[in-house]
Amino acid sequence: MSKICSINVPSSASSVSTSTPFEYGEDYAFYDARSGLKPDYYQKILATATTSIQIWDTHFRPDEDWKVFKKVKSPNLRITILTICDEKYYSIDDVKKMANNIINQLDSAVLTCTLTIFAFHDKCRRQKIMWHDRFLVIDDAKFFLIGPSLNNQVGSNTSFGIHYLSKSKDIDLLKRKLHSFFPQTGNASLRHKITRRRP
């Protein structure tokens, strides 16, 4: 993770204060919920984006998950979110609410932004065409494997990790797999699609 120059990440866990919610290794950070502090590393990663953010998250909630974007300040940004509907989040109105919350709460420094959300229907889980893990891609160049969904990134009662992919073979593999899933976003029968723009 030290490869992300705009984030000051300690090189070893021993250099991390006990009042820090995350402990940092080389390519891995661990959030210890026992600290009683709110997790903050995901927001810091998003804040490094200069052109684009791509989130693959199997669960997304319109009420609070937008808070992870509060530190994003790039003037021109493209945000793409792929998620899967479930019993608590399933209608197109839920997707619209989530999109509106994100756009409305972005920092004023974000002058232009295109946000697109693809929310796949829950039935897709049973068709073996969905994914399970959570991924984050910054500027089409930095790839992360994320332990829990976004609701845990703004406050969590459980501990979890975030892994930065630094090896070229791992990055190439994940790129290939994400690209193989992405064409499904073009099938309107599988998902809701909402786009919002600023201004």
N, C-alpha and C positions, 0 to 999 in steps of 0.2 A: 504494500500500500504506500510505501514511501515514494513510489514512483509518481504519485500524484503530487506535483510540486506545489500546488496552491493549498495543500492541506499539510500542516505540520504534524506528522505522525511519528511518535517515538519509535526507536528501532527495537526496543525490547520492553516487555511487560514490567521489568524492574524499575524502569524510569518513569512509570506512570504513577501519579499520585493516587492515593486511596479515594480521593474525592472525585475521580474521573469515572464516568459511567462505562467507558470502553477501555479495555486493555488491548494494546496493539502488538502484534508480532510483525513479521515481514510482509506477508500478503494476506493477513487474516486479523480481524478485530473481533473481540468477544465482549458482548454486553452482559454485565453481571447485575441482574435485577436486585440482588441483595444490597446493592449500593444505595437503593432508595432514590436514585437520580433518574431523570428522564433520559432516554437514549437520544443521541444527537448526531451520530456519525452519518447516518443516511442523509440528513439535511445538509451536512457539510459536503458530502459527495455531490448532491444535486447543485449546490452553490458553485461548484467548479465548472459547470456546463457553460459553454460559450456559444454553441449553435443548436444542440439538440439533446433531448432526454427521451429515452425509450424505456418504458416500464412494462415488464411482463409479470403480472401478479394475479394469482388465482382467486384472490378475494380483495374486494375494494368496497369501501363504505363511503357514501356521499356526505355523511355528517361531519366527520373529523379528519378524514385522510388527506384532505387538501392542505392541512397544516404542514406537511412535509415540504411544501414548496415555498414556505415563508422566507427562506434565505436566498432564494434564486433571484439574481439581479442582472442577468445578461440582457442587453438592450433588445436583441433580436433572437427569438427562440422558437424551436419547433418541439412540441411535446406529443408523444404518441404513447397511449396506454392500451395494453391488451389485458383483458380480465375475463372472468367467467362469472355468470350470474348464479345466484343460489337462492335459498328460500327467504333470505332477508334482503336481497338486492336482485331484482329480476325484471322490473318494468323499464320501459324507455323513459318514463318520468324520473326514475331513480338515476339513470345515466345522465339525463339532462341536468338534474340537480347537482350531481357530482361535477360535471363540466362547468356549470355556472359558478359553483363554489371555487373551483380552481382559478378560473379566469378572473373572477372578482377579487380574489384575495392575493393575487400576485403583486409583488412590490411595484411601486410606480416607476422604478428604474427599468422594468421590462416594458419597453415602448411598443414593440410588436411581438405578437405570439400567435402561433397557430396550434391549437390543441385538438387532437383527434382521439376519441375513445372508441375502441372496439370491445363490446361486451358480449361474449359468446353465451348462447343459451345453455342452461344447465344440462339439457339432454345431450349436449356434445361430449360431456364427460364419459358417457357410456359408449360412445362411438369410436373410441381410441384415436381421436384426432386432436386431443388437447394435450397440454403439458402439465406437469405437477410443480416443478421447482419455480422459485421466483428469481427473476433476472433484472439487472439494471444495466443500461448501455448509455454512456455519456459521450457525446460528440462523435458517435459512430466509431469510437476508438478505444474506450475504456470499458471493460466488461466485468461485471460483478455477479456473484452468486449470493443471493440474499436468503437468510434463514427464514424469517417470518414475513407475513404480509404487512401492508402499510399501517394498519391500525396499531401494530406493535412498535412502529418506528416513531410514534408520537407519545407513547406511554405503554409500558409493558410490565406485567407481573411475572414474566418468565424470561430466562436468560437465552441468548441466541448469538449467532455469529454472522459476519459478513466477510466474504472471501473475494479478493481481487485477483483476477486471472492475469498473470504476467508472462506465462510461457506461450510461445507462438503456436504450438500444436493445440494447446487447450483453447486458445482464442479462435483459431481456425475452425476447430470442431464446433464450438458454440455458435460462431457466425453461421456456419453451414446449417446447423440444426434450426436456428431461429429463422433463417431465410426459408427453410423448408416448410415451416409452420405459417409464415406470413401470408402466402397466397390465399389461405382460407378466409382472410379478412375481406376478400372480394366477393364472398358468397353471402348475399343478403339474407338468405334463409337460415343462416347459422348464427347471426349476431344482430345486435343493435349497433348503429354507428352514429356518433354525435360529433360535430365539429364546432368549435368556438374560436373566435379570433379577437385579438386586441390590436389596434383600436377597433 
